[in-house]
Amino acid sequence: MIHIFNREELIITQKMEEMARVREILEANHIEYKLRTENAMGSGPMPGGRARTIPIGNNNSMILYTIYVKDDDLEYATYLIKKR
C-alpha cells in the first residue's frame, strides 16, 4: 500500500497523454502507484500558487498530474518510463 511515508514522486506533467502512458506502463509491470490531480489555477477565489506557470491560452495545462510510486519501485519505474 502506498502512503505518504513510503512514496516518491515519479513524474509531474500537465499532459493527459503522458499521464496515461506512464499509468499504462506501471500497470503492465504491476507497479503500484498513486495519482494526484491538482487544478493549477487553485481552488480559492484568488488564483495563486502554480497558476503563474500556466501558459495563457492553453486550457490543457490547467490540471497537474503527479504520479507517486513506492520508494523501492522508483528506480525501476523511472527506467521503464524512459525506455519507452
C-alpha positions as CSV (number, residue, x, y, z in Angstrom):
1,M,0.0,0.0,0.0
2,I,1.3,3.4,-0.9
3,H,1.0,6.1,1.7
4,I,2.7,9.5,2.3
5,F,5.6,7.9,4.2
6,N,6.8,5.4,1.7
7,R,6.2,7.1,-1.7
8,E,8.3,9.1,-4.1
9,E,7.3,11.4,-6.9
10,L,7.8,9.7,-10.3
11,I,6.5,12.4,-12.6
12,I,4.6,15.7,-12.7
13,T,3.0,16.5,-16.0
14,Q,0.4,18.7,-17.5
15,K,-0.2,16.4,-20.4
16,M,-3.0,13.9,-20.1
17,E,-1.5,11.7,-22.8
18,E,1.8,11.5,-20.8
19,M,0.0,10.6,-17.6
20,A,-2.0,7.9,-19.4
21,R,1.2,6.5,-21.0
22,V,3.0,6.3,-17.6
23,R,0.0,4.7,-15.9
24,E,-0.2,2.0,-18.7
25,I,3.5,1.2,-18.2
26,L,3.2,0.9,-14.5
27,E,0.0,-1.2,-14.7
28,A,1.6,-3.5,-17.3
29,N,4.6,-4.1,-14.9
30,H,2.4,-4.5,-11.8
31,I,3.9,-1.4,-10.1
32,E,1.5,0.1,-7.6
33,Y,1.1,3.9,-8.0
34,K,-1.0,6.8,-6.7
35,L,-2.2,9.5,-9.0
36,R,-2.8,13.0,-7.7
37,T,-4.6,15.7,-9.8
38,E,-4.4,19.3,-9.0
39,N,-6.1,22.3,-10.5
40,A,-3.2,24.5,-11.4
41,M,-5.3,27.6,-11.1
42,G,-6.0,27.0,-7.5
43,S,-9.4,26.3,-5.8
44,G,-9.9,29.5,-4.0
45,P,-11.4,32.8,-5.1
46,M,-7.9,34.2,-5.8
47,P,-5.8,32.1,-8.2
48,G,-2.3,31.5,-6.9
49,G,0.4,29.0,-6.4
50,R,1.1,27.3,-9.6
51,A,-1.1,29.5,-11.7
52,R,1.7,31.8,-12.5
53,T,3.4,28.9,-14.5
54,I,0.4,28.2,-16.8
55,P,0.8,29.3,-20.4
56,I,-2.1,31.6,-21.4
57,G,-4.5,30.2,-23.9
58,N,-3.6,26.6,-23.2
59,N,-6.6,25.1,-21.4
60,N,-5.0,21.6,-21.4
61,S,-2.4,22.9,-18.9
62,M,-4.9,23.7,-16.2
63,I,-4.5,20.3,-14.5
64,L,-1.3,18.9,-13.0
65,Y,-0.9,15.2,-12.8
66,T,1.5,13.8,-10.2
67,I,2.3,10.1,-10.1
68,Y,3.8,8.5,-7.0
69,V,5.3,5.1,-6.6
70,K,6.8,3.2,-3.6
71,D,10.3,4.2,-2.7
72,D,11.5,0.7,-3.6
73,D,9.9,0.9,-7.1
74,L,11.2,4.4,-8.1
75,E,14.4,3.3,-9.9
76,Y,12.7,0.6,-11.9
77,A,9.7,2.7,-12.7
78,T,11.9,5.6,-13.9
79,Y,13.8,3.1,-16.1
80,L,10.6,1.8,-17.6
81,I,9.1,5.2,-18.5
82,K,12.4,6.5,-20.0
83,K,12.8,3.2,-22.0
84,R,9.5,3.7,-23.9
